[in-house]
């Protein structure tokens, strides 16, 4: 004969004592269940994780639980889902986000589910390419003083104040959102339409630098306004360094991304594109879906070689998808510059000599391997006339040496 089991009774009330409906009481068993003779494992498994929603009177009772330890949480659904906290309270104890309880055989535990006003963020969304916005969107909310590590990538859950993967957009245009509940504070927000690869940080940024900061006060709903997010294909360009040295700031380099689309057989049209520069990566966006021919040219004074060119390649671009492109380098070097010279010669310890000619009165040796050099300043373009020389000039990776 099956025993009735233990029960957890939750009564949801607001801060004025009124009953609250549509509060989901969630019960999760901690640890393995006791051994039973039940052949139907679904009956046993159903007792490990249970949930029930409060009725119009604010009551919900989860029945048929094994004796043992459980974690109890609650959340509100419906229109108030983003604007209310639900705390769990036992007797005169302080209300908590979750509560661990121990149930005896056949015991009934009464809990109060305290529904409290919370801060929230509301607004509307639109895609940068003016295309259709998916009806479900993921949000990540972070304290503005603790932005996530961009290298974390992926799901961006670590360190978030709120992580929701399925906020359904509402309104006649299906573009309205509400994110919460949140404590008072200053926040930054990442948004990703369902099915997309990457996150957008308003206004239409692909990294959290310079994103909008939203200031929320207690129990208030802040209007975020109309937020445009990236929805089109995105190219992400990164440096791949064979020596595995840390890459220098890529913003010190010069990147050119050329893109074209075949309009008719044998004829191509250049495409406009936006390029965003960050310390460790570039993003090229504003490109259409379909087969696009892309070529890349990148120069950097601290990378070896100092110039990389990727030949034109046909890429299949998809809306909402991110395509990674690696720029190959051997190592990180330094930049050596000689001022007020017609030409200059850089000579390594091994005797290897490189001659550079002046541009605007300055000779540059980008991508110089780290080491010690003799440097000669010349009075003629062929470097036949040496005006001055420096011995034991030390070049350090990621640094510039000026000689005058």
Sine and cosine of phi, psi and omega as CSV:
sin_phi,cos_phi,sin_psi,cos_psi,sin_omega,cos_omega
0.00,0.00,0.76,-0.65,-0.01,-1.00
-0.96,0.27,0.69,-0.72,0.07,-1.00
-0.99,0.15,0.42,-0.91,-0.03,-1.00
-0.92,0.39,-0.56,0.83,0.01,-1.00
1.00,0.08,0.10,-0.99,0.01,-1.00
-0.99,0.15,0.25,-0.97,-0.04,-1.00
-0.68,-0.74,0.54,-0.84,0.15,-0.99
-0.86,-0.51,0.86,-0.51,-0.02,-1.00
-0.96,-0.28,0.83,-0.56,0.05,-1.00
-0.92,-0.39,0.67,-0.74,0.06,-1.00
-0.85,-0.52,0.93,-0.38,-0.06,-1.00
-1.00,0.00,0.82,-0.58,0.02,-1.00
-0.69,-0.72,0.45,-0.89,0.07,-1.00
-1.00,0.02,-0.09,-1.00,-0.08,-1.00
-0.94,0.35,-0.12,0.99,0.06,-1.00
-0.95,-0.31,0.07,1.00,0.05,-1.00
1.00,-0.04,0.02,1.00,-0.01,-1.00
-0.98,0.20,0.52,-0.85,0.00,-1.00
-0.92,0.38,0.58,-0.82,0.00,-1.00
-0.81,-0.59,0.80,-0.59,0.04,-1.00
-1.00,-0.05,0.20,-0.98,0.05,-1.00
0.89,0.46,0.56,0.83,0.17,-0.99
-0.98,-0.18,0.85,-0.53,-0.06,-1.00
-1.00,0.01,0.89,-0.46,0.06,-1.00
-1.00,0.03,0.87,-0.49,-0.08,-1.00
-0.91,-0.42,0.77,-0.64,-0.05,-1.00
-0.80,-0.60,0.83,-0.56,-0.01,-1.00
-0.80,-0.60,0.81,-0.59,0.00,-1.00
-0.96,0.28,0.64,-0.77,0.06,-1.00
-0.97,-0.23,0.85,-0.52,-0.03,-1.00
1.00,-0.02,0.08,-1.00,-0.04,-1.00
-0.96,0.26,0.51,-0.86,0.06,-1.00
-0.96,0.29,0.31,-0.95,0.06,-1.00
-0.94,0.35,0.38,-0.92,0.06,-1.00
-0.93,0.36,0.68,-0.73,0.04,-1.00
-0.70,-0.71,0.13,-0.99,0.05,-1.00
-0.98,-0.20,0.26,0.96,-0.02,-1.00
-0.93,0.36,0.78,-0.62,0.07,-1.00
-0.99,0.16,-0.49,0.87,-0.04,-1.00
-1.00,0.08,0.99,-0.15,-0.03,-1.00
-0.91,0.42,-0.44,0.90,-0.01,-1.00
-0.91,0.42,-0.50,0.86,0.05,-1.00
-0.93,0.37,-0.69,0.72,0.02,-1.00
-0.90,0.43,-0.72,0.70,-0.06,-1.00
-0.91,0.41,-0.53,0.85,-0.01,-1.00
-0.90,0.44,-0.38,0.93,-0.01,-1.00
-1.00,0.09,-0.14,0.99,-0.06,-1.00
-0.99,0.12,-0.55,0.84,-0.01,-1.00
-0.61,-0.79,0.93,-0.38,-0.10,-1.00
-0.77,-0.64,0.44,-0.90,0.10,-0.99
-0.50,-0.87,0.47,-0.89,0.01,-1.00
-0.45,-0.89,0.57,-0.83,-0.05,-1.00
-0.97,-0.23,0.64,-0.77,-0.03,-1.00
-0.92,0.39,0.53,-0.85,0.01,-1.00
-1.00,0.03,-0.22,-0.98,-0.05,-1.00
-0.90,0.45,-0.35,0.94,0.02,-1.00
-1.00,-0.02,-0.04,1.00,0.02,-1.00
1.00,0.06,0.18,0.98,-0.07,-1.00
-0.96,-0.29,0.54,-0.84,0.14,-0.99
-0.48,-0.87,0.66,-0.75,-0.01,-1.00
-0.78,-0.62,0.87,-0.49,0.09,-1.00
-1.00,-0.07,0.88,-0.48,-0.13,-0.99
-0.94,-0.34,0.16,-0.99,0.17,-0.99
0.93,0.38,0.63,0.77,-0.02,-1.00
-1.00,-0.09,0.57,-0.82,0.14,-0.99
-0.93,0.37,0.42,-0.91,0.17,-0.98
-0.91,0.41,0.56,-0.83,0.01,-1.00
0.62,-0.78,-0.28,-0.96,-0.10,-1.00
-0.99,-0.13,0.63,-0.78,-0.01,-1.00
-0.64,-0.77,0.49,-0.87,0.18,-0.98
-0.97,-0.25,0.78,-0.63,-0.04,-1.00
-0.91,-0.41,0.80,-0.61,0.09,-1.00
-0.73,-0.68,0.16,-0.99,0.04,-1.00
-0.45,-0.89,0.50,-0.87,0.07,-1.00
-0.53,-0.85,0.41,-0.91,-0.01,-1.00
-0.98,-0.18,0.59,-0.81,0.04,-1.00
-0.92,-0.38,-0.08,-1.00,0.02,-1.00
0.98,0.20,-0.42,-0.91,-0.11,-0.99
-0.90,0.43,-0.46,0.89,-0.07,-1.00
-1.00,-0.02,0.07,1.00,-0.14,-0.99
-0.82,0.57,-0.64,0.77,-0.05,-1.00
-1.00,-0.02,-0.01,1.00,-0.13,-0.99
-0.84,-0.55,0.19,0.98,-0.02,-1.00
-0.64,-0.77,0.69,-0.73,0.23,-0.97
-1.00,0.04,0.48,-0.88,0.16,-0.99
-0.82,-0.57,0.89,-0.46,0.04,-1.00
-0.96,-0.27,0.54,-0.84,-0.01,-1.00
-0.97,-0.22,0.76,-0.65,-0.07,-1.00
-0.76,-0.65,0.72,-0.69,0.07,-1.00
-0.91,-0.42,0.90,-0.44,0.01,-1.00
0.84,0.53,-0.77,-0.64,-0.02,-1.00
-1.00,-0.05,0.09,1.00,0.00,-1.00
-0.93,0.36,0.32,-0.95,0.05,-1.00
-0.93,0.38,0.62,-0.78,0.04,-1.00
-0.94,0.35,0.63,-0.78,-0.06,-1.00
-0.74,-0.67,0.30,-0.95,0.08,-1.00
-0.90,0.44,-0.60,0.80,0.07,-1.00
-0.57,-0.82,0.37,-0.93,-0.07,-1.00
-0.67,-0.74,0.75,-0.66,0.09,-1.00
-0.99,-0.15,0.81,-0.58,-0.06,-1.00
-0.79,-0.61,0.38,-0.93,0.07,-1.00
-0.89,-0.46,0.84,-0.54,-0.02,-1.00
-0.97,-0.25,0.67,-0.74,0.13,-0.99
-1.00,-0.02,0.21,-0.98,-0.01,-1.00
-0.87,0.49,0.84,-0.54,0.04,-1.00
0.97,0.26,0.10,0.99,-0.05,-1.00
-0.97,0.25,0.53,-0.85,0.14,-0.99
-0.92,-0.40,0.82,-0.58,-0.01,-1.00
-0.93,-0.36,0.82,-0.57,0.01,-1.00
-0.99,-0.14,0.79,-0.61,0.00,-1.00
-0.77,-0.63,0.51,-0.86,0.12,-0.99
-0.98,-0.18,0.75,-0.67,0.07,-1.00
-0.97,-0.25,0.99,-0.15,-0.14,-0.99
-1.00,0.05,0.90,-0.43,-0.05,-1.00
-0.99,-0.12,0.90,-0.44,-0.12,-0.99
-0.86,-0.51,0.57,-0.82,0.06,-1.00
-0.88,0.48,0.58,-0.81,0.00,-1.00
-0.70,-0.72,0.28,-0.96,0.11,-0.99
-0.98,0.22,0.47,-0.89,0.03,-1.00
-0.49,-0.87,0.24,-0.97,-0.02,-1.00
-0.82,-0.57,0.80,-0.60,-0.05,-1.00
-0.75,-0.66,0.47,-0.88,0.02,-1.00
0.05,-1.00,-0.33,-0.95,0.02,-1.00
-0.75,-0.66,0.39,-0.92,-0.05,-1.00
-0.85,-0.52,0.46,-0.89,0.14,-0.99
-0.53,-0.85,0.54,-0.84,0.03,-1.00
-0.99,0.12,0.60,-0.80,-0.02,-1.00
-0.89,0.45,-0.49,0.87,-0.02,-1.00
-1.00,-0.02,0.13,0.99,0.02,-1.00
0.90,0.45,0.32,0.95,0.04,-1.00
-1.00,0.04,-0.05,-1.00,-0.03,-1.00
-0.94,0.34,0.69,-0.73,0.04,-1.00
-1.00,-0.07,0.78,-0.63,0.07,-1.00
-0.84,0.54,0.47,-0.88,-0.09,-1.00
-0.97,0.23,-0.25,0.97,0.04,-1.00
-0.87,-0.50,0.67,-0.74,-0.07,-1.00
-0.70,-0.71,0.62,-0.78,0.09,-1.00
-1.00,-0.07,0.62,-0.79,0.04,-1.00
-0.81,-0.58,0.60,-0.80,0.20,-0.98
-0.79,-0.61,0.78,-0.62,-0.02,-1.00
-0.89,-0.45,0.78,-0.63,-0.03,-1.00
-0.81,-0.59,0.54,-0.84,0.19,-0.98
-0.85,0.52,0.76,-0.65,-0.07,-1.00
-0.89,0.45,-0.38,0.93,0.03,-1.00
-0.99,0.15,-0.17,0.98,-0.03,-1.00
-0.72,-0.69,0.92,0.39,0.01,-1.00
-0.91,0.42,0.41,-0.91,-0.04,-1.00
-0.96,0.29,0.37,-0.93,0.12,-0.99
-0.95,0.31,0.87,-0.49,-0.01,-1.00
-0.84,0.54,-0.46,0.89,0.02,-1.00
-0.94,0.33,-0.23,0.97,0.02,-1.00
-0.88,0.47,-0.67,0.74,0.05,-1.00
0.83,0.55,-0.36,-0.93,0.12,-0.99
0.83,0.56,-0.81,-0.59,-0.19,-0.98
-1.00,0.00,-0.18,0.98,0.07,-1.00
0.80,0.60,0.66,0.75,0.01,-1.00
-1.00,0.04,-0.57,0.82,-0.09,-1.00
-0.88,0.47,0.81,-0.58,0.05,-1.00
0.99,0.14,0.02,1.00,-0.04,-1.00
-0.98,0.19,0.55,-0.83,0.10,-0.99
-0.99,0.17,-0.44,0.90,0.05,-1.00
-0.45,-0.89,0.71,-0.70,0.05,-1.00
-0.72,-0.69,0.92,-0.40,0.02,-1.00
-0.78,-0.62,0.77,-0.64,-0.05,-1.00
-0.99,-0.13,-0.13,0.99,-0.14,-0.99
-0.55,-0.83,0.88,0.48,0.12,-0.99
-1.00,0.09,0.87,-0.49,-0.03,-1.00
-1.00,0.10,0.77,-0.64,0.02,-1.00
-0.97,0.23,0.53,-0.85,-0.08,-1.00
-0.78,-0.62,-0.13,-0.99,-0.03,-1.00
1.00,0.00,0.24,-0.97,-0.05,-1.00
-0.89,0.46,-0.51,0.86,0.02,-1.00
-1.00,-0.09,0.05,1.00,-0.04,-1.00
0.77,0.63,0.78,0.62,-0.01,-1.00
-0.73,-0.69,0.08,1.00,-0.06,-1.00
-1.00,-0.09,0.60,-0.80,0.00,-1.00
-0.68,-0.73,0.36,-0.93,0.19,-0.98
-0.64,-0.77,0.78,-0.63,-0.03,-1.00
-0.88,-0.47,0.77,-0.64,0.01,-1.00
0.19,-0.98,-0.11,-0.99,-0.02,1.00
-0.98,0.19,0.47,-0.88,-0.03,-1.00
-0.69,-0.72,0.51,-0.86,0.13,-0.99
-0.97,0.25,0.33,-0.94,0.09,-1.00
-0.86,0.51,0.57,-0.82,0.01,-1.00
0.38,-0.92,-0.07,-1.00,0.04,-1.00
-0.95,-0.30,0.76,-0.65,-0.13,-0.99
-0.74,-0.67,0.41,-0.91,0.23,-0.97
-0.87,-0.50,0.43,-0.90,-0.20,-0.98
-0.74,-0.67,0.70,-0.71,0.15,-0.99
-0.93,-0.37,0.64,-0.77,-0.09,-1.00
-0.77,-0.64,0.68,-0.74,0.03,-1.00
-0.61,-0.79,0.92,-0.40,0.09,-1.00
-0.87,0.50,0.52,-0.86,-0.01,-1.00
-0.84,0.54,0.76,-0.65,0.03,-1.00
1.00,-0.05,-0.19,0.98,-0.01,-1.00
-0.99,0.11,0.31,-0.95,-0.05,-1.00
-1.00,0.00,-0.47,0.88,-0.25,-0.97
-0.79,-0.61,0.26,-0.97,-0.01,-1.00
-0.98,-0.21,0.55,-0.84,0.12,-0.99
-0.93,-0.36,0.70,-0.71,0.09,-1.00
-0.95,-0.33,0.93,-0.38,-0.05,-1.00
-0.82,0.57,0.64,-0.77,0.04,1.00
-1.00,-0.06,0.97,-0.23,0.14,-0.99
0.85,0.52,0.61,0.79,0.06,-1.00
-0.98,-0.20,0.44,-0.90,0.00,-1.00
-0.96,-0.29,0.07,1.00,0.11,-0.99
-0.66,-0.75,0.41,-0.91,-0.09,-1.00
-0.95,0.30,-0.21,0.98,0.04,-1.00
-0.87,0.50,0.72,-0.69,0.07,-1.00
0.92,0.39,0.25,0.97,0.04,-1.00
-0.96,0.28,0.27,-0.96,-0.01,-1.00
-0.94,0.34,0.64,-0.77,0.11,-0.99
-0.96,-0.28,0.79,-0.61,-0.02,-1.00
-0.96,-0.28,0.78,-0.62,-0.03,-1.00
-0.97,-0.24,0.89,-0.45,-0.06,-1.00
-0.94,-0.35,0.74,-0.67,0.09,-1.00
-0.99,-0.16,0.22,-0.98,-0.08,-1.00
-0.86,0.51,0.75,-0.66,0.09,-1.00
0.82,0.57,0.55,0.83,-0.01,-1.00
-0.89,-0.46,0.44,-0.90,0.11,-0.99
-0.95,-0.32,0.89,-0.46,-0.04,-1.00
-0.99,-0.10,0.74,-0.67,0.02,-1.00
-0.99,0.12,0.93,-0.37,0.00,-1.00
-0.98,0.18,-0.17,0.98,-0.01,-1.00
0.98,0.19,-0.37,-0.93,-0.02,-1.00
-0.99,-0.11,0.90,-0.43,-0.08,-1.00
-0.96,-0.29,0.82,-0.57,0.08,-1.00
-1.00,-0.04,0.76,-0.65,0.00,-1.00
-0.86,-0.51,0.42,-0.91,0.01,-1.00
-0.97,0.24,0.73,-0.69,0.02,-1.00
-0.76,-0.65,-0.21,0.98,-0.08,-1.00
-0.99,0.12,-0.07,-1.00,0.09,-1.00
-0.90,0.43,0.55,-0.83,0.01,-1.00
-0.72,-0.70,0.71,-0.71,0.15,-0.99
-0.98,-0.21,0.77,-0.64,0.10,-1.00
-0.93,-0.37,0.85,-0.53,-0.03,-1.00
-0.94,-0.34,0.79,-0.61,-0.03,-1.00
-0.73,-0.68,0.39,-0.92,0.05,-1.00
-1.00,0.03,0.75,-0.66,0.11,-0.99
-0.93,-0.36,0.93,-0.38,-0.11,-0.99
-0.96,-0.27,0.88,-0.47,-0.09,-1.00
-0.88,0.48,-0.56,0.83,-0.01,-1.00
-0.96,0.28,-0.14,0.99,0.00,-1.00
0.90,0.43,0.34,0.94,0.14,-0.99
-0.95,0.31,0.46,-0.89,0.10,-0.99
-0.87,0.49,0.68,-0.74,-0.01,-1.00
-0.95,0.30,0.59,-0.81,0.13,-0.99
-0.95,0.31,0.12,-0.99,0.04,-1.00
-0.88,0.48,0.91,-0.42,-0.06,-1.00
-0.93,0.38,-0.31,0.95,-0.01,-1.00
-0.93,0.37,-0.23,0.97,0.08,-1.00
-0.97,0.23,-0.15,0.99,0.00,-1.00
-0.99,-0.13,-0.03,-1.00,0.01,-1.00
-0.82,-0.57,0.86,-0.51,-0.04,-1.00
-0.91,-0.41,0.70,-0.71,0.12,-0.99
-0.79,-0.61,0.86,-0.51,0.05,-1.00
-0.92,-0.40,0.89,-0.45,0.04,-1.00
-0.96,-0.26,0.70,-0.71,-0.02,-1.00
-0.69,-0.72,0.60,-0.80,0.02,-1.00
-0.57,-0.82,0.38,-0.93,-0.04,-1.00
-0.77,-0.63,0.69,-0.73,0.04,-1.00
-0.96,0.27,0.87,-0.50,-0.02,-1.00
-1.00,-0.03,-0.71,0.71,0.11,-0.99
-0.68,-0.74,0.32,-0.95,-0.02,-1.00
-0.79,0.61,0.86,-0.52,0.03,-1.00
1.00,0.06,-0.07,1.00,-0.01,-1.00
-0.84,-0.54,0.69,-0.72,-0.03,-1.00
-0.80,-0.60,0.46,-0.89,0.04,-1.00
-0.84,-0.54,0.72,-0.69,0.06,-1.00
-0.92,0.40,0.57,-0.82,-0.05,-1.00
-0.94,-0.33,0.67,-0.74,0.15,-0.99
-0.94,0.34,0.47,-0.88,0.04,-1.00
-0.39,-0.92,0.42,-0.91,0.07,-1.00
-0.96,-0.29,0.68,-0.74,0.06,-1.00
-0.85,-0.52,0.85,-0.53,0.04,-1.00
-0.97,-0.24,0.74,-0.67,-0.06,-1.00
-0.96,-0.30,0.74,-0.68,0.07,-1.00
-0.73,-0.68,0.14,-0.99,-0.09,-1.00
-0.85,0.52,-0.63,0.78,-0.11,-0.99
-0.85,-0.52,0.15,0.99,-0.01,-1.00
-0.23,-0.97,0.27,-0.96,0.13,-0.99
-0.83,-0.55,0.47,-0.88,0.14,-0.99
-0.84,-0.55,0.75,-0.66,0.14,-0.99
-0.94,-0.34,0.83,-0.56,-0.05,-1.00
-0.64,-0.77,-0.06,-1.00,-0.08,-1.00
0.99,0.15,0.23,0.97,0.00,-1.00
-1.00,-0.06,0.45,-0.89,-0.01,-1.00
-0.99,0.14,0.21,-0.98,0.16,-0.99
-0.95,0.30,0.32,-0.95,0.07,-1.00
0.96,-0.29,-0.26,-0.97,-0.03,-1.00
-1.00,0.06,0.90,-0.43,-0.05,-1.00
-0.84,-0.55,0.71,-0.70,0.04,-1.00
-1.00,-0.02,0.83,-0.56,-0.11,-0.99
-0.80,-0.60,0.70,-0.71,0.16,-0.99
-0.78,-0.62,0.48,-0.88,-0.10,-1.00
-0.74,-0.68,0.70,-0.72,0.09,-1.00
-0.74,-0.67,0.82,-0.57,-0.07,-1.00
-0.71,-0.71,0.75,-0.67,0.07,-1.00
-0.84,-0.55,0.64,-0.77,0.01,-1.00
-0.54,-0.84,0.76,-0.66,-0.09,-1.00
-0.93,0.36,-0.30,0.96,-0.08,-1.00
-0.95,-0.32,0.07,1.00,-0.04,-1.00
-0.94,-0.33,0.50,-0.87,-0.02,-1.00
-0.87,-0.49,0.89,-0.46,-0.07,1.00
-0.94,0.34,0.28,-0.96,-0.06,-1.00
-0.98,0.18,-0.07,1.00,-0.04,-1.00
-0.62,-0.79,0.76,-0.65,0.04,-1.00
-0.76,-0.64,0.70,-0.71,0.05,-1.00
-0.78,-0.62,0.82,-0.57,0.07,-1.00
-0.98,-0.18,0.85,-0.53,-0.06,-1.00
-0.90,0.44,0.33,-0.94,-0.01,-1.00
-0.84,0.55,0.78,-0.63,-0.03,-1.00
-0.71,-0.70,0.64,-0.77,0.06,-1.00
-0.99,0.11,0.85,-0.53,-0.01,-1.00
-0.90,-0.43,0.62,-0.78,0.09,-1.00
-1.00,-0.08,0.95,-0.31,-0.08,-1.00
-0.99,-0.17,0.67,-0.74,0.00,-1.00
-0.85,-0.53,0.56,-0.83,0.02,-1.00
-0.88,0.47,0.75,-0.67,0.04,-1.00
0.98,0.19,0.03,1.00,-0.04,-1.00
-0.96,-0.30,0.52,-0.86,-0.01,-1.00
-0.93,-0.37,0.77,-0.64,0.01,-1.00
-0.92,-0.40,0.84,-0.54,-0.04,-1.00
-1.00,0.01,0.74,-0.67,0.05,-1.00
-0.84,-0.55,0.81,-0.59,-0.02,-1.00
-0.98,-0.18,0.70,-0.71,0.06,-1.00
-0.98,-0.20,0.92,-0.38,-0.15,-0.99
-0.99,0.12,0.73,-0.68,0.08,-1.00
-0.70,-0.71,0.42,-0.91,0.01,-1.00
-0.99,0.13,-0.68,0.73,-0.13,-0.99
-0.29,-0.96,0.01,-1.00,0.08,-1.00
-0.97,-0.26,0.77,-0.64,0.03,-1.00
-0.86,-0.52,-0.35,-0.94,0.02,-1.00
-0.80,-0.60,0.04,-1.00,0.02,-1.00
-0.90,-0.44,0.78,-0.62,0.04,-1.00
-0.91,-0.41,0.82,-0.58,-0.02,-1.00
-0.80,-0.60,0.70,-0.72,0.04,-1.00
-0.90,-0.45,0.85,-0.52,-0.06,-1.00
-1.00,0.03,0.40,-0.91,0.14,-0.99
0.80,0.61,0.76,0.65,-0.03,-1.00
-0.73,-0.69,0.52,-0.86,0.14,-0.99
-0.98,0.18,-0.52,0.85,0.06,-1.00
-0.32,-0.95,0.17,-0.99,0.03,-1.00
-0.47,-0.88,0.40,-0.92,0.01,-1.00
-0.83,-0.56,0.75,-0.66,0.06,-1.00
-0.94,-0.33,0.83,-0.55,-0.07,-1.00
-0.85,-0.52,0.83,-0.55,0.00,-1.00
-0.98,0.18,0.17,-0.99,0.05,-1.00
-0.87,0.50,-0.53,0.85,0.01,-1.00
-0.98,0.19,-0.06,1.00,0.04,-1.00
1.00,-0.06,0.06,1.00,0.02,-1.00
-0.96,0.28,0.82,-0.58,-0.06,-1.00
-0.93,-0.37,0.67,-0.74,0.07,-1.00
-0.78,-0.63,0.78,-0.62,0.01,-1.00
-0.96,-0.28,0.74,-0.68,0.06,-1.00
-0.84,-0.54,0.61,-0.79,0.02,-1.00
-0.98,-0.18,0.44,-0.90,-0.12,-0.99
-0.97,0.26,0.58,-0.82,0.21,-0.98
-0.81,-0.58,0.89,-0.46,-0.04,-1.00
0.84,0.55,0.65,0.76,0.08,-1.00
0.97,0.23,0.23,0.97,-0.04,-1.00
-0.68,-0.73,0.70,-0.71,0.06,-1.00
-0.97,-0.26,0.78,-0.62,-0.03,-1.00
-0.89,-0.46,0.64,-0.77,0.12,-0.99
-0.86,-0.52,0.98,0.18,0.02,-1.00
-0.95,0.31,0.39,-0.92,0.03,-1.00
0.89,0.47,0.56,0.83,0.04,-1.00
-0.97,0.24,0.82,-0.58,0.04,-1.00
-0.85,0.52,0.61,-0.79,0.02,-1.00
-0.86,0.51,0.68,-0.73,-0.02,-1.00
0.35,-0.94,-0.21,-0.98,-0.05,-1.00
-0.93,-0.36,0.70,-0.72,-0.09,-1.00
-0.71,-0.70,0.39,-0.92,0.31,-0.95
-0.99,-0.16,0.71,-0.70,-0.04,-1.00
-0.83,-0.56,0.72,-0.69,0.00,-1.00
-0.86,-0.51,0.76,-0.65,0.09,-1.00
-0.99,-0.10,0.75,-0.67,-0.12,-0.99
-0.92,-0.40,0.48,-0.88,0.00,-1.00
-0.99,-0.10,-0.01,1.00,0.00,-1.00
-0.65,-0.76,0.40,-0.92,-0.07,-1.00
-0.88,0.48,-0.47,0.88,-0.01,-1.00
-0.99,0.10,-0.07,1.00,0.02,-1.00
0.88,0.47,0.58,0.81,0.06,-1.00
-0.99,0.11,-0.43,0.90,-0.03,-1.00
-0.94,-0.33,0.94,-0.35,-0.02,-1.00
-1.00,0.00,0.87,-0.49,0.00,-1.00
-1.00,-0.01,-0.54,0.84,-0.02,-1.00
-0.34,-0.94,0.46,-0.89,0.05,-1.00
-0.68,-0.73,0.44,-0.90,0.05,-1.00
-0.79,-0.61,0.77,-0.64,0.07,-1.00
-0.99,-0.16,0.44,-0.90,0.10,-1.00
0.82,0.57,0.75,0.66,0.11,-0.99
-0.99,0.11,0.86,-0.51,-0.07,-1.00
-0.99,-0.11,0.83,-0.55,0.08,-1.00
-0.97,-0.23,0.78,-0.63,-0.02,-1.00
-0.92,-0.39,0.64,-0.77,0.01,-1.00
-0.85,0.52,0.75,-0.66,0.05,-1.00
0.98,0.19,0.26,0.96,-0.03,-1.00
-0.75,-0.66,0.31,-0.95,0.04,-1.00
-0.91,-0.41,0.70,-0.71,0.09,-1.00
-0.92,-0.38,0.82,-0.57,0.04,-1.00
-0.96,-0.29,0.74,-0.67,0.06,-1.00
-0.83,-0.55,0.69,-0.72,-0.03,-1.00
-0.61,-0.79,0.00,0.00,0.00,0.00
